[in-house]
């Protein structure tokens, strides 16, 4: 997974690698929460969280104001590419 970091705008792009085709395919793009949240500062595979047998991932937004100024937030995102 690639993470483009910025205090004003961020984006997380999940990529799938196909060894047979020697190509990468973008499977999911998530836009940041709000300017200054640093959404995408950290990204981690968290295994299967939602029970669909597909690995999910967590995305950090350390300056999100969800629970007070710059309190931070972690979003757990489905690894599913459809539906």
Secondary structure by P-SEA (a helix, b strand, c coil): ccccccccbbbbbbbbbccccccccccbbbbccccccccccbbbbcccccccccccccccccccccccccccbbbbbbccccc
